[in-house]
Amino acid sequence: MLPLLLFMLAVGGVIGVALVAAWFIGSKARHGGARTLPFESGIVPVGDAEEMRLSIEYYLIAVFFVIFDLETIFIIAWAVAYFDVGWRGYIGASIFILILLAALFYEWRSGALDWGLKRRAAEPGRYARAEALPAEGAA
């Protein structure tokens, strides 16, 4: 019990010293200037967020990332427990992967994964598809 108490006191002391040192060493101008502005990659923002219009592809890619990132977590968990779950787990994981492949195929066929130039879809409920670029040398 004594080693744990000594460790906790040492950690608390180090944290306290770091906070006090940061207060004295750090800049005294806590607010003002560009410090309170949000920025990304060193770029100062221009305009308001309400005025900014993002393409729907941004949100599609974000959702696809989340979906397939979660898929990876489930597959890794299955791989870790492979010997414990046996054939039933293998069949379950195979069905899970097939459903994900079907979803990926649907996204691909509907044009959701196209990165080219977009045009608005004429039919409601359909993704915009990239227009074919003219072949080189064609007039």
DSSP file (Angstrom, degrees, kcal/mol; ACC not computed):
  #  RESIDUE AA STRUCTURE BP1 BP2  ACC     N-H-->O    O-->H-N    N-H-->O    O-->H-N    TCO  KAPPA ALPHA  PHI   PSI    X-CA   Y-CA   Z-CA
    1    1 A M     >        0   0    0      0, 0.0     4,-2.1     0, 0.0     5,-0.2   0.000 360.0 360.0 360.0 -36.3    0.0    0.0    0.0
    2    2 A L  H  >  +     0   0    0      1,-0.2     4,-2.6     2,-0.2     5,-0.2   0.912 360.0  51.9 -64.3 -43.3    2.9    2.3    0.8
    3    3 A P  H  > S+     0   0    0      0, 0.0     4,-2.4     0, 0.0    -1,-0.2   0.902 110.3  49.7 -60.8 -38.2    4.5    2.1   -2.7
    4    4 A L  H  > S+     0   0    0      2,-0.2     4,-2.5     1,-0.2    -2,-0.2   0.913 111.5  48.4 -65.6 -41.7    1.1    2.9   -4.3
    5    5 A L  H  X S+     0   0    0     -4,-2.1     4,-2.3     2,-0.2    -1,-0.2   0.912 112.3  48.5 -64.0 -43.4    0.7    5.9   -2.1
    6    6 A L  H  X S+     0   0    0     -4,-2.6     4,-2.4     2,-0.2    -2,-0.2   0.899 111.4  50.7 -63.4 -40.2    4.2    7.1   -2.8
    7    7 A F  H  X S+     0   0    0     -4,-2.4     4,-2.6    -5,-0.2    -2,-0.2   0.923 110.3  49.0 -62.8 -44.9    3.6    6.7   -6.6
    8    8 A M  H  X S+     0   0    0     -4,-2.5     4,-2.5     1,-0.2    -2,-0.2   0.892 112.0  48.9 -63.8 -39.5    0.4    8.7   -6.4
    9    9 A L  H  X S+     0   0    0     -4,-2.3     4,-2.4     2,-0.2    -1,-0.2   0.905 111.5  49.7 -65.2 -41.0    2.1   11.5   -4.5
   10   10 A A  H  X S+     0   0    0     -4,-2.4     4,-2.5     2,-0.2    -2,-0.2   0.922 112.3  47.1 -64.2 -44.3    5.0   11.5   -7.0
   11   11 A V  H  X S+     0   0    0     -4,-2.6     4,-2.4     2,-0.2     5,-0.2   0.932 113.0  48.9 -63.9 -45.6    2.6   11.7   -9.9
   12   12 A G  H  X S+     0   0    0     -4,-2.5     4,-2.5     1,-0.2    -2,-0.2   0.892 111.7  50.3 -60.0 -40.4    0.6   14.5   -8.3
   13   13 A G  H  X S+     0   0    0     -4,-2.4     4,-2.7     2,-0.2     5,-0.2   0.917 110.4  48.5 -64.6 -44.0    3.8   16.4   -7.5
   14   14 A V  H  X S+     0   0    0     -4,-2.5     4,-2.3     2,-0.2    -2,-0.2   0.916 113.4  47.7 -62.5 -43.0    5.0   16.1  -11.1
   15   15 A I  H  X S+     0   0    0     -4,-2.4     4,-2.4     2,-0.2    -2,-0.2   0.925 112.8  48.8 -64.1 -44.3    1.6   17.3  -12.4
   16   16 A G  H  X S+     0   0    0     -4,-2.5     4,-2.5     1,-0.2     5,-0.2   0.924 111.9  48.1 -61.9 -45.4    1.5   20.2  -10.0
   17   17 A V  H  X S+     0   0    0     -4,-2.7     4,-2.6     1,-0.2     5,-0.2   0.900 111.9  50.6 -62.1 -41.0    5.1   21.3  -10.9
   18   18 A A  H  X S+     0   0    0     -4,-2.3     4,-2.2    -5,-0.2    -2,-0.2   0.909 112.0  46.6 -64.6 -41.9    4.3   21.1  -14.6
   19   19 A L  H  X S+     0   0    0     -4,-2.4     4,-1.8     2,-0.2    -2,-0.2   0.915 114.5  45.9 -67.3 -42.8    1.1   23.2  -14.2
   20   20 A V  H  X S+     0   0    0     -4,-2.5     4,-2.0     2,-0.2     5,-0.2   0.913 113.8  49.4 -66.7 -41.7    2.8   25.8  -12.1
   21   21 A A  H  X S+     0   0    0     -4,-2.6     4,-2.9    -5,-0.2     5,-0.4   0.898 110.1  51.1 -63.9 -40.3    5.8   26.0  -14.4
   22   22 A A  H  X S+     0   0    0     -4,-2.2     4,-2.0    -5,-0.2    -1,-0.2   0.863 108.2  53.2 -65.1 -34.9    3.5   26.3  -17.4
   23   23 A W  H  < S+     0   0    0     -4,-1.8    -2,-0.2     2,-0.2    -1,-0.2   0.915 117.3  36.0 -66.5 -42.4    1.7   29.2  -15.7
   24   24 A F  H  < S+     0   0    0     -4,-2.0    -2,-0.2     1,-0.1    -1,-0.2   0.864 123.9  40.7 -80.6 -36.2    4.8   31.2  -15.0
   25   25 A I  H  < S+     0   0    0     -4,-2.9    -3,-0.2    -5,-0.2    -2,-0.2   0.840 100.5  87.5 -80.6 -33.9    6.7   30.3  -18.2
   26   26 A G  S  < S-     0   0    0     -4,-2.0     2,-0.1    -5,-0.4    -3,-0.0  -0.060  94.1 -78.2 -65.7 167.2    3.8   30.6  -20.6
   27   27 A S        -     0   0    0      1,-0.1    -1,-0.1     2,-0.1    -2,-0.1  -0.354  29.2-143.7 -66.4 142.7    2.6   33.7  -22.2
   28   28 A K  S    S+     0   0    0      1,-0.1     2,-1.6    -3,-0.1     3,-0.2   0.712  83.1  87.8 -81.1 -20.9    0.6   36.1  -20.1
   29   29 A A        +     0   0    0      1,-0.2    -1,-0.1     3,-0.0    -2,-0.1  -0.620  53.9 170.9 -79.6  90.5   -1.7   37.2  -23.0
   30   30 A R        +     0   0    0     -2,-1.6     2,-0.3     1,-0.1    -1,-0.2   0.800  60.3  23.5 -75.1 -29.0   -4.2   34.4  -22.5
   31   31 A H  S    S+     0   0    0     -3,-0.2     2,-0.1     5,-0.0     3,-0.1  -0.930  86.5  60.4-136.3 158.4   -6.8   35.8  -24.9
   32   32 A G    >   +     0   0    0     -2,-0.3     3,-1.4     1,-0.2     4,-0.2  -0.349  68.5  48.3 114.7 167.2   -6.9   38.0  -28.0
   33   33 A G  G >  S-     0   0    0      1,-0.2     3,-0.6     2,-0.1    -1,-0.2  -0.338 119.3 -31.3  66.0-146.2   -5.4   38.1  -31.4
   34   34 A A  G >  S+     0   0    0      1,-0.2     3,-0.9     2,-0.1    -1,-0.2   0.413 116.6  92.5 -87.0   1.9   -5.6   35.0  -33.5
   35   35 A R  G <  S+     0   0    0     -3,-1.4    -1,-0.2     1,-0.2    -2,-0.1   0.824  85.8  47.8 -67.6 -29.9   -5.4   32.7  -30.5
   36   36 A T  G <  S+     0   0    0     -3,-0.6    -1,-0.2    -4,-0.2    -2,-0.1   0.526  92.0  97.0 -89.6  -4.8   -9.1   32.5  -30.1
   37   37 A L  S <  S-     0   0    0     -3,-0.9     2,-0.3    -4,-0.1    -3,-0.0  -0.669  75.9-125.3 -85.0 136.1   -9.8   31.7  -33.7
   38   38 A P        +     0   0    0      0, 0.0     2,-0.3     0, 0.0    -2,-0.1  -0.587  38.3 171.5 -74.8 141.5  -10.3   28.1  -34.8
   39   39 A F        -     0   0    0     -2,-0.3     2,-0.4     5,-0.1     5,-0.2  -0.984  25.6-144.7-147.6 159.1   -7.9   27.1  -37.6
   40   40 A E  B >  S-A   43   0A   0      3,-1.0     3,-1.6    -2,-0.3     0, 0.0  -0.993  81.7  -9.1-129.3 127.2   -6.9   24.0  -39.3
   41   41 A S  T 3  S-     0   0    0     -2,-0.4    -1,-0.1     1,-0.3     3,-0.1   0.794 126.1 -59.5  59.4  31.7   -3.4   23.3  -40.6
   42   42 A G  T 3  S+     0   0    0      1,-0.2     2,-0.6    -3,-0.0    -1,-0.3   0.559 102.0 134.6  79.3   7.4   -2.4   26.9  -39.9
   43   43 A I  B <   -A   40   0A   0     -3,-1.6    -3,-1.0     3,-0.0    -1,-0.2  -0.816  52.9-136.2 -96.0 122.3   -5.0   28.4  -42.2
   44   44 A V        -     0   0    0     -2,-0.6    -5,-0.1    -5,-0.2   -10,-0.0  -0.592  31.5-110.6 -74.7 134.0   -6.9   31.3  -40.7
   45   45 A P        -     0   0    0      0, 0.0     2,-0.5     0, 0.0    -1,-0.1  -0.296  24.4-152.4 -69.1 149.8  -10.6   30.9  -41.5
   46   46 A V        -     0   0    0      2,-0.1     2,-0.0    -3,-0.0    -3,-0.0  -0.990  59.5 -10.1-121.9 123.6  -12.4   33.3  -43.9
   47   47 A G  S    S-     0   0    0     -2,-0.5     2,-0.2     4,-0.0     5,-0.0  -0.245  94.6 -54.6  84.7-176.3  -16.1   33.9  -43.5
   48   48 A D    >>  -     0   0    0      1,-0.1     4,-0.7    -2,-0.0     3,-0.6  -0.648  37.4-122.2-100.9 157.8  -18.6   32.1  -41.2
   49   49 A A  T 34 S+     0   0    0     -2,-0.2     3,-0.4     1,-0.2    -1,-0.1   0.809 111.8  61.5 -66.9 -28.9  -19.3   28.4  -41.0
   50   50 A E  T 34 S+     0   0    0      1,-0.2    -1,-0.2     3,-0.0    -3,-0.0   0.802 104.3  48.6 -68.3 -27.3  -23.0   29.2  -41.8
   51   51 A E  T <4 S+     0   0    0     -3,-0.6     2,-0.3     2,-0.0    -1,-0.2   0.657  90.7  98.5 -85.2 -16.2  -22.0   30.6  -45.2
   52   52 A M     <  -     0   0    0     -4,-0.7     2,-0.6    -3,-0.4    -5,-0.0  -0.535  59.0-156.5 -78.8 135.1  -19.8   27.7  -46.1
   53   53 A R        -     0   0    0     -2,-0.3     2,-0.3     0, 0.0    -3,-0.0  -0.949   7.5-163.8-114.5 118.0  -21.2   25.1  -48.5
   54   54 A L        -     0   0    0     -2,-0.6     2,-0.1     1,-0.1     5,-0.0  -0.758  25.0-110.5 -99.2 146.9  -19.7   21.7  -48.4
   55   55 A S    >>  -     0   0    0     -2,-0.3     3,-1.2     1,-0.1     4,-0.7  -0.417  23.2-121.9 -70.5 149.2  -20.2   19.1  -51.1
   56   56 A I  H 3> S+     0   0    0      1,-0.3     4,-2.2     2,-0.2     3,-0.3   0.756 108.1  73.0 -64.5 -23.3  -22.3   16.1  -50.1
   57   57 A E  H 3> S+     0   0    0      1,-0.2     4,-2.6     2,-0.2    -1,-0.3   0.832  88.7  61.2 -61.4 -30.5  -19.4   13.9  -51.1
   58   58 A Y  H <> S+     0   0    0     -3,-1.2     4,-1.9     1,-0.2    -1,-0.2   0.939 108.1  42.0 -59.5 -46.8  -17.6   15.1  -47.9
   59   59 A Y  H  X S+     0   0    0     -4,-0.7     4,-2.6    -3,-0.3     5,-0.2   0.874 112.3  54.3 -70.7 -37.3  -20.3   13.6  -45.8
   60   60 A L  H  X S+     0   0    0     -4,-2.2     4,-2.7     1,-0.2     5,-0.2   0.936 110.0  46.5 -61.5 -45.9  -20.6   10.4  -47.9
   61   61 A I  H  X S+     0   0    0     -4,-2.6     4,-2.3     1,-0.2    -1,-0.2   0.893 111.9  51.7 -64.9 -38.6  -16.9    9.8  -47.5
   62   62 A A  H  X S+     0   0    0     -4,-1.9     4,-2.1    -5,-0.2    -2,-0.2   0.922 112.4  45.2 -63.6 -43.5  -17.1   10.5  -43.7
   63   63 A V  H  X S+     0   0    0     -4,-2.6     4,-2.6     2,-0.2    -2,-0.2   0.911 112.2  51.4 -67.5 -41.8  -20.0    8.0  -43.3
   64   64 A F  H  X S+     0   0    0     -4,-2.7     4,-2.7    -5,-0.2     5,-0.3   0.904 109.1  52.0 -61.2 -40.1  -18.2    5.4  -45.4
   65   65 A F  H  X S+     0   0    0     -4,-2.3     4,-2.0    -5,-0.2    -1,-0.2   0.937 110.4  47.1 -61.3 -46.3  -15.1    5.7  -43.3
   66   66 A V  H  X S+     0   0    0     -4,-2.1     4,-2.2     2,-0.2    -2,-0.2   0.926 113.3  49.0 -61.9 -44.7  -17.1    5.2  -40.1
   67   67 A I  H  X S+     0   0    0     -4,-2.6     4,-1.8     1,-0.2    -2,-0.2   0.947 116.6  40.0 -61.3 -49.8  -18.9    2.2  -41.5
   68   68 A F  H  X S+     0   0    0     -4,-2.7     4,-1.4     1,-0.2    -1,-0.2   0.720 111.7  57.6 -78.5 -18.8  -15.8    0.5  -42.8
   69   69 A D  H  X S+     0   0    0     -4,-2.0     4,-1.5    -5,-0.3    -1,-0.2   0.905 108.2  46.9 -71.2 -42.5  -13.8    1.4  -39.7
   70   70 A L  H  X S+     0   0    0     -4,-2.2     4,-2.2     1,-0.2    -2,-0.2   0.867 107.2  58.3 -65.0 -35.6  -16.3   -0.3  -37.5
   71   71 A E  H  X S+     0   0    0     -4,-1.8     4,-2.4     1,-0.2    -1,-0.2   0.918 103.6  52.4 -58.3 -43.0  -16.2   -3.3  -39.8
   72   72 A T  H  X S+     0   0    0     -4,-1.4     4,-2.5     1,-0.2    -1,-0.2   0.893 106.7  52.6 -61.5 -40.3  -12.5   -3.6  -39.2
   73   73 A I  H  X S+     0   0    0     -4,-1.5     4,-2.2     1,-0.2    -1,-0.2   0.926 110.8  47.0 -62.6 -44.2  -13.0   -3.6  -35.4
   74   74 A F  H  X S+     0   0    0     -4,-2.2     4,-2.1     1,-0.2    -2,-0.2   0.900 112.8  48.8 -65.4 -39.8  -15.5   -6.4  -35.7
   75   75 A I  H  X S+     0   0    0     -4,-2.4     4,-2.4     2,-0.2    -1,-0.2   0.892 111.1  49.6 -69.4 -37.9  -13.3   -8.5  -37.9
   76   76 A I  H  X S+     0   0    0     -4,-2.5     4,-2.2     2,-0.2    -1,-0.2   0.910 110.2  51.2 -65.9 -40.6  -10.3   -8.0  -35.7
   77   77 A A  H  X S+     0   0    0     -4,-2.2     4,-1.7    -5,-0.2    -2,-0.2   0.900 111.0  48.5 -62.6 -39.3  -12.4   -9.1  -32.7
   78   78 A W  H  < S+     0   0    0     -4,-2.1    -2,-0.2     1,-0.2    -1,-0.2   0.914 110.0  51.9 -65.3 -41.4  -13.5  -12.2  -34.6
   79   79 A A  H >< S+     0   0    0     -4,-2.4     3,-1.0     1,-0.2     4,-0.2   0.870 108.6  50.9 -64.4 -36.1   -9.9  -13.0  -35.6
   80   80 A V  H 3< S+     0   0    0     -4,-2.2     3,-0.3     1,-0.2    -1,-0.2   0.891 117.2  39.2 -67.1 -38.4   -8.7  -12.7  -31.9
   81   81 A A  T 3X S+     0   0    0     -4,-1.7     4,-2.1     1,-0.2     3,-0.5   0.093  81.3 121.0 -98.0  22.7  -11.5  -15.1  -30.8
   82   82 A Y  H <> S+     0   0    0     -3,-1.0     4,-1.6     1,-0.3    -1,-0.2   0.899  75.6  44.2 -55.5 -47.8  -11.2  -17.4  -33.8
   83   83 A F  H  4 S+     0   0    0     -3,-0.3    -1,-0.3    -4,-0.2    -2,-0.1   0.760 114.0  51.4 -73.3 -23.0  -10.4  -20.6  -31.9
   84   84 A D  H  4 S+     0   0    0     -3,-0.5    -1,-0.2     1,-0.1    -2,-0.2   0.838 113.1  42.0 -80.5 -33.8  -13.0  -19.9  -29.2
   85   85 A V  H >X S-     0   0    0     -4,-2.1     4,-1.1    -7,-0.2     3,-0.6   0.720  88.7-175.6 -90.2 -21.4  -15.9  -19.3  -31.7
   86   86 A G  H 3X  -     0   0    0     -4,-1.6     4,-1.8    -5,-0.3     3,-0.2  -0.201  56.7 -21.6  66.1-151.2  -15.2  -22.2  -34.1
   87   87 A W  H 3> S+     0   0    0      1,-0.2     4,-2.7     2,-0.2     5,-0.2   0.833 134.7  59.0 -67.4 -33.7  -17.1  -22.8  -37.3
   88   88 A R  H <> S+     0   0    0     -3,-0.6     4,-2.2     1,-0.2    -1,-0.2   0.906 108.5  46.0 -62.8 -39.7  -20.2  -20.9  -36.1
   89   89 A G  H  X S+     0   0    0     -4,-1.1     4,-2.6     2,-0.2    -1,-0.2   0.875 111.3  52.5 -68.1 -37.6  -18.1  -17.8  -35.7
   90   90 A Y  H  X S+     0   0    0     -4,-1.8     4,-2.2     2,-0.2    -2,-0.2   0.920 111.5  45.7 -64.1 -43.6  -16.4  -18.3  -39.1
   91   91 A I  H  X S+     0   0    0     -4,-2.7     4,-2.4     2,-0.2    -2,-0.2   0.912 113.3  50.2 -66.5 -41.9  -19.8  -18.6  -40.8
   92   92 A G  H  X S+     0   0    0     -4,-2.2     4,-2.3    -5,-0.2    -2,-0.2   0.918 111.9  47.0 -61.7 -44.1  -21.1  -15.6  -39.0
   93   93 A A  H  X S+     0   0    0     -4,-2.6     4,-2.5     2,-0.2    -1,-0.2   0.875 110.8  53.1 -65.8 -36.8  -18.0  -13.5  -39.9
   94   94 A S  H  X S+     0   0    0     -4,-2.2     4,-2.4     2,-0.2    -2,-0.2   0.915 109.7  47.3 -64.5 -42.6  -18.3  -14.7  -43.5
   95   95 A I  H  X S+     0   0    0     -4,-2.4     4,-2.3     2,-0.2    -2,-0.2   0.912 111.7  51.7 -64.3 -41.6  -22.0  -13.6  -43.7
   96   96 A F  H  X S+     0   0    0     -4,-2.3     4,-2.1     1,-0.2    -2,-0.2   0.922 111.3  46.7 -59.5 -45.6  -21.0  -10.2  -42.1
   97   97 A I  H  X S+     0   0    0     -4,-2.5     4,-2.5     1,-0.2    -1,-0.2   0.890 110.6  52.8 -66.5 -39.3  -18.3   -9.7  -44.7
   98   98 A L  H  X S+     0   0    0     -4,-2.4     4,-2.3     2,-0.2    -1,-0.2   0.896 108.7  50.0 -63.2 -39.6  -20.6  -10.7  -47.6
   99   99 A I  H  X S+     0   0    0     -4,-2.3     4,-2.2     2,-0.2    -2,-0.2   0.916 111.6  48.7 -64.2 -41.9  -23.2   -8.1  -46.4
  100  100 A L  H  X S+     0   0    0     -4,-2.1     4,-2.4     1,-0.2    -2,-0.2   0.887 110.6  50.4 -65.3 -38.0  -20.5   -5.5  -46.3
  101  101 A L  H  X S+     0   0    0     -4,-2.5     4,-2.5     2,-0.2    -1,-0.2   0.883 109.0  51.8 -66.4 -37.2  -19.3   -6.5  -49.8
  102  102 A A  H  X S+     0   0    0     -4,-2.3     4,-2.3     2,-0.2    -2,-0.2   0.907 110.7  48.2 -64.3 -40.6  -22.9   -6.2  -51.0
  103  103 A A  H  X S+     0   0    0     -4,-2.2     4,-2.4     2,-0.2    -2,-0.2   0.907 111.9  49.2 -65.3 -41.3  -23.2   -2.7  -49.5
  104  104 A L  H  X S+     0   0    0     -4,-2.4     4,-2.3     2,-0.2    -2,-0.2   0.904 111.0  50.0 -63.9 -41.1  -19.9   -1.7  -51.1
  105  105 A F  H  X S+     0   0    0     -4,-2.5     4,-2.8     2,-0.2    -2,-0.2   0.901 110.4  50.4 -63.7 -41.2  -21.0   -3.1  -54.5
  106  106 A Y  H  X S+     0   0    0     -4,-2.3     4,-2.2     2,-0.2     6,-0.2   0.922 110.9  48.5 -62.5 -44.3  -24.3   -1.1  -54.2
  107  107 A E  H  X>S+     0   0    0     -4,-2.4     5,-1.8     2,-0.2     6,-0.8   0.901 113.2  48.0 -62.4 -40.7  -22.4    2.1  -53.4
  108  108 A W  H ><5S+     0   0    0     -4,-2.3     3,-0.8     1,-0.2    -2,-0.2   0.933 113.7  45.7 -65.6 -46.5  -20.1    1.5  -56.3
  109  109 A R  H 3<5S+     0   0    0     -4,-2.8    -2,-0.2     1,-0.2    -1,-0.2   0.817 110.4  53.9 -68.7 -30.4  -22.9    0.8  -58.8
  110  110 A S  H 3<5S-     0   0    0     -4,-2.2    17,-0.4    -5,-0.2    -1,-0.2   0.578 115.5-113.7 -81.9  -7.9  -25.0    3.8  -57.6
  111  111 A G  T X<5S+     0   0    0     -3,-0.8     3,-1.2    -4,-0.6    -3,-0.2   0.540  78.0 128.5  92.1   7.6  -22.1    6.2  -58.2
  112  112 A A  T 3 <S+     0   0    0     -5,-1.8    -4,-0.2     1,-0.2    -5,-0.1   0.742  74.5  49.4 -69.6 -21.1  -21.5    7.1  -54.5
  113  113 A L  T 3  S+     0   0    0     -6,-0.8     2,-0.3    -5,-0.2    -1,-0.2   0.364  80.3 120.4 -99.6   4.6  -17.8    6.3  -54.8
  114  114 A D    <   -     0   0    0     -3,-1.2    14,-0.1    14,-0.2     4,-0.0  -0.527  38.6-174.8 -72.1 133.3  -17.2    8.3  -58.0
  115  115 A W        +     0   0    0     -2,-0.3    -1,-0.1     2,-0.0     3,-0.1   0.428  51.8  95.1-106.8  -1.9  -14.6   11.0  -57.4
  116  116 A G  S    S-     0   0    0      1,-0.2     2,-0.1    14,-0.0    -2,-0.0   0.135  91.8 -47.2 -77.4-165.7  -14.8   12.7  -60.8
  117  117 A L        -     0   0    0     14,-0.2    14,-0.9     1,-0.1     2,-0.3  -0.416  64.0-145.5 -65.0 139.8  -16.8   15.7  -62.0
  118  118 A K  B     -B  130   0B   0     12,-0.2     2,-0.3    -3,-0.1    12,-0.2  -0.757  16.7-170.2-110.3 154.1  -20.3   15.5  -60.8
  119  119 A R        -     0   0    0     10,-0.5    10,-0.2    -2,-0.3     2,-0.1  -0.946  39.8 -91.0-131.9 157.7  -23.6   16.6  -62.3
  120  120 A R        -     0   0    0     -2,-0.3     2,-0.2     8,-0.1     7,-0.1  -0.450  43.8-114.2 -69.7 139.2  -27.0   16.6  -60.6
  121  121 A A        -     0   0    0      5,-0.2     7,-0.1     1,-0.1    -1,-0.1  -0.543  13.7-149.0 -74.9 137.4  -29.0   13.5  -61.0
  122  122 A A  S    S+     0   0    0     -2,-0.2    -1,-0.1     2,-0.1     6,-0.1   0.812  82.7  65.7 -75.0 -30.5  -32.2   13.9  -63.1
  123  123 A E  S >  S-     0   0    0      4,-0.1     3,-1.3     1,-0.0    -2,-0.1  -0.800  90.3-120.4 -96.9 129.5  -34.0   11.2  -61.1
  124  124 A P  T 3  S+     0   0    0      0, 0.0     3,-0.1     0, 0.0    -2,-0.1  -0.374  96.0  29.4 -65.2 145.4  -34.7   11.8  -57.4
  125  125 A G  T 3  S+     0   0    0      1,-0.3     2,-0.3    -4,-0.1    -2,-0.0   0.497  97.7 106.6  86.8   3.1  -33.2    9.3  -55.1
  126  126 A R  S <  S-     0   0    0     -3,-1.3    -1,-0.3    -5,-0.1    -5,-0.2  -0.864  70.7-115.0-114.3 150.0  -30.2    8.5  -57.3
  127  127 A Y        -     0   0    0    -17,-0.4     2,-0.2    -2,-0.3    -4,-0.1  -0.452  36.2-102.5 -76.2 154.3  -26.6    9.6  -56.8
  128  128 A A        -     0   0    0     -2,-0.1     2,-0.3    -7,-0.1   -14,-0.2  -0.563  38.2-144.2 -72.5 141.9  -25.0   11.9  -59.3
  129  129 A R        -     0   0    0     -2,-0.2   -10,-0.5   -10,-0.2     2,-0.2  -0.822  19.0-104.8-109.0 149.6  -22.7   10.1  -61.7
  130  130 A A  B     -B  118   0B   0     -2,-0.3     2,-0.2   -12,-0.2   -12,-0.2  -0.504  37.7-121.2 -70.8 136.5  -19.5   11.3  -63.1
  131  131 A E        -     0   0    0    -14,-0.9     2,-0.3    -2,-0.2   -14,-0.2  -0.540  29.4-106.4 -77.6 145.4  -19.7   12.4  -66.7
  132  132 A A        -     0   0    0     -2,-0.2    -1,-0.1     1,-0.1     3,-0.1  -0.532  32.6-129.1 -71.8 133.9  -17.5   10.6  -69.2
  133  133 A L        -     0   0    0     -2,-0.3     3,-0.1     1,-0.1    -1,-0.1  -0.593  30.0-101.4 -81.4 144.9  -14.7   12.8  -70.4
  134  134 A P        -     0   0    0      0, 0.0    -1,-0.1     0, 0.0     3,-0.1  -0.351  42.4-103.2 -66.0 147.0  -14.2   13.0  -74.1
  135  135 A A    >   -     0   0    0      1,-0.1     3,-1.7     2,-0.1     2,-0.1  -0.334  44.2 -92.1 -68.0 151.6  -11.4   10.9  -75.6
  136  136 A E  T 3  S+     0   0    0      1,-0.3    -1,-0.1    -3,-0.1     3,-0.1  -0.393 112.2  21.8 -64.8 138.6   -8.2   12.7  -76.5
  137  137 A G  T 3  S+     0   0    0      1,-0.3     2,-0.3    -2,-0.1    -1,-0.3   0.338  90.6 129.7  86.9  -7.7   -8.0   13.8  -80.1
  138  138 A A    <         0   0    0     -3,-1.7    -1,-0.3     1,-0.1     0, 0.0  -0.625 360.0 360.0 -81.7 138.9  -11.8   13.7  -80.4
  139  139 A A              0   0    0     -2,-0.3    -1,-0.1    -3,-0.1    -3,-0.0   0.459 360.0 360.0 -88.7 360.0  -13.3   17.0  -81.8
